[in-house]
Amino acid sequence: MRQTVQELIERYQNNLFATAFNVCKNAQDAEDVVQDTFIQYHASKKEFESEQHIRAWLLRVVINKAKNVNRTFWKQNKVSLEDYMETLSFETPESENLFETVMKLPEKYRIVIHLFYYEDYSVQEIASILQITQSNVKVRLSRGRQLLKESLKEEWEDDK
Amino acid sequence: MTNKEKYKQAFSVLQTSDDFKKEMENMVILQRKHKMNMAIAAAIICLIFVGGTSTAYAANIGGIQRVVQLWIHGDQTDATLEIKDDGSYEMTYQDEAGNIVERGGGGIAIEEDGSERSLTQEELMWNLNSPEVDYLEDGTVWVYYLNQKIEITDKFDENGVCYVKVCDGEGTIYMTIKYQNGWSMSMDKYIDSASFNF
């Protein structure tokens, strides 16, 4: 099956942006990556099994492209994370603290944490998207949770 | 609130800019016209080919449009290559299944003072001649360079890093490949895997 780019933009632009930002830590880079991901979908003739298949494909592509942006030596982070955060309107101080704490995690933990807590993916699904083993996902998820708990203390529950 | 609810509340502040959708629609239109987009330009600079399933080799550079010998997974075929004044290129060739494939790209170089300029034809052709890494659906991993095809599926170490050296008779390229996590190359030595995409 295929869906139009317009439909996908409407439905997933903010989710993909949040995921790309989670990797890039830069809004402009993240938008560029999301745009390029939609362009790649548009250019691709790939047939998908379901809408969930499309969603997973988009997330995989956006993550890989965001990683590529991170490794380029000419990356232009014109706006720092701190400056960008000042433009965001968090609902509560706890939300801002959680956001900031997550962004301080190593990239490999951030992505897994984000796919689990924001995109509601299971360990198996995360492993499929990131093309790593389920045990690797579990380790990263556990370590990421542990780091969040150490920083956020009572603001973050113990969950397994 | 559960941790998921807290997390979603915190990250719901991340929204694309107001102009995003309009820009996106414009980009789709441009893409239809096979225009170069910034992401492709960026990929060329980091020696990554978007949608790259082939490596090109050409010995005849200088004109506007020419036929070059294109290497696709180790097999040579003819391609029409057009290099434009702005450093971008468009390439057309026939794949193994007989389909006409169009690829485009381009790039910029950054000078020591940080200024940007278009790639020269020589630089562009050097990039087109670069090796590539391909992950196939059957799980195997391959390096392609000109007429060389090397399977590296089982060559990754415990850290998911593989080191490959390819030669063309004139020079040697040292590749450091991180499994599903990008790669770097150098003409002098293997790039430290810890120095990129960490």
HADDOCK unambig.tbl for C-alpha pairs under 7 A between the chains (distance, minus, plus):
assign (segid A and resid 13 and name CA) (segid B and resid 16 and name CA) 6.98 0.50 0.50
assign (segid A and resid 14 and name CA) (segid B and resid 14 and name CA) 6.94 0.50 0.50
assign (segid A and resid 14 and name CA) (segid B and resid 15 and name CA) 5.22 0.50 0.50
assign (segid A and resid 14 and name CA) (segid B and resid 16 and name CA) 5.88 0.50 0.50
assign (segid A and resid 17 and name CA) (segid B and resid 15 and name CA) 6.87 0.50 0.50
assign (segid A and resid 17 and name CA) (segid B and resid 16 and name CA) 6.40 0.50 0.50
assign (segid A and resid 18 and name CA) (segid B and resid 14 and name CA) 5.60 0.50 0.50
assign (segid A and resid 31 and name CA) (segid B and resid 16 and name CA) 6.80 0.50 0.50
assign (segid A and resid 35 and name CA) (segid B and resid 24 and name CA) 6.16 0.50 0.50
assign (segid A and resid 36 and name CA) (segid B and resid 39 and name CA) 6.14 0.50 0.50
assign (segid A and resid 39 and name CA) (segid B and resid 28 and name CA) 6.24 0.50 0.50
assign (segid A and resid 67 and name CA) (segid B and resid 197 and name CA) 6.60 0.50 0.50
assign (segid A and resid 70 and name CA) (segid B and resid 197 and name CA) 6.61 0.50 0.50
assign (segid A and resid 71 and name CA) (segid B and resid 196 and name CA) 5.46 0.50 0.50
assign (segid A and resid 71 and name CA) (segid B and resid 197 and name CA) 4.85 0.50 0.50
assign (segid A and resid 72 and name CA) (segid B and resid 46 and name CA) 6.33 0.50 0.50
assign (segid A and resid 88 and name CA) (segid B and resid 13 and name CA) 6.27 0.50 0.50
assign (segid A and resid 89 and name CA) (segid B and resid 13 and name CA) 6.53 0.50 0.50
assign (segid A and resid 90 and name CA) (segid B and resid 10 and name CA) 6.62 0.50 0.50
assign (segid A and resid 90 and name CA) (segid B and resid 13 and name CA) 6.44 0.50 0.50
assign (segid A and resid 95 and name CA) (segid B and resid 6 and name CA) 6.81 0.50 0.50
assign (segid A and resid 95 and name CA) (segid B and resid 9 and name CA) 6.69 0.50 0.50
assign (segid A and resid 95 and name CA) (segid B and resid 10 and name CA) 4.41 0.50 0.50
assign (segid A and resid 96 and name CA) (segid B and resid 10 and name CA) 6.33 0.50 0.50
assign (segid A and resid 98 and name CA) (segid B and resid 10 and name CA) 6.67 0.50 0.50
assign (segid A and resid 99 and name CA) (segid B and resid 10 and name CA) 5.75 0.50 0.50
assign (segid A and resid 99 and name CA) (segid B and resid 11 and name CA) 6.63 0.50 0.50
assign (segid A and resid 117 and name CA) (segid B and resid 4 and name CA) 4.87 0.50 0.50
assign (segid A and resid 117 and name CA) (segid B and resid 7 and name CA) 6.28 0.50 0.50
assign (segid A and resid 118 and name CA) (segid B and resid 4 and name CA) 6.72 0.50 0.50
assign (segid A and resid 118 and name CA) (segid B and resid 7 and name CA) 6.54 0.50 0.50
assign (segid A and resid 118 and name CA) (segid B and resid 8 and name CA) 5.47 0.50 0.50
assign (segid A and resid 156 and name CA) (segid B and resid 3 and name CA) 6.40 0.50 0.50
assign (segid A and resid 157 and name CA) (segid B and resid 3 and name CA) 6.33 0.50 0.50
